[in-house]
Amino acid sequence: GESVGLHLPTLSVQEGDNSIINCAYSNSASDYFIWYKQESGKGPQFIIDIRSNMDKRQGQRVTVLLNKTVKHLSLQIAATQPGDSAVYFCAETLVLTGGGNKLTFGTGTQLKVEL
Amino acid sequence: DAGITQSPRYKITETGRQVTLMCHQTWSHSYMFWYRQDLGHGLRLIYYSAAADITDKGEVPDGYVVSRSKTENFPLTLESATRSQTSVYFCASTGRNYNEQFFGPGTRLTVL
């Protein structure tokens, strides 16, 4: 079956540095790729998505890059802050009959921000 | 100020017992989802619902039952709990942006 995976389980960065979280995917048919953030003890929270026909999308302090040639997705966080400490999940979408999307999540990367 | 809520937040039960996890959302979202989260597996979809009285299986549906008689509620039942169902369960709903699922706070279930 299809899978969404991550290169690194844990990433440690210094406060103020940029963070890059990577993800490999295998389903080229996905319409969207998405990043979610999960803080300790909470449910995941949507960060940003990118359509499969795009290479780059920017949000507030975050940028997502999509390289379809090597099936790679990355999330860049600028000027990482302590509040960015969390587990980050990439996900790919499957359009459901009648609308709606079903998401397949990767296993997650723990981002630790060191002061 | 509601959003999406889950109850109970913590539950300990014994093997073979029936357990129902509740999920309630106040946005009138059509789609609702149940996931389980286990270390090393990320979030795996158990069941989802496109609307009241419309449900479908996800990736790991065995041992679970869902119903959706009202748009705002989506209960998940473990008919005969097993130790392998020890997990954190998340309910989610989605609005206009189908990529943005809103997650509840989760229920930590332990099956002894």
Interface residues (C-beta under 8 A of the other chain):
Chain A: Y32 I34 G41 K42 G43 P44 Q45 F46 D49 F89 T93 L96 G98 G99 G100 N101 K102 L103 T104 F105 G106 T107 G108
Chain B: S30 Y31 Y35 G40 H41 G42 L43 R44 L45 Y48 A50 G58 E59 F90 A92 T94 N97 Y98 N99 E100 Q101 F102 F103 G104 P105 G106
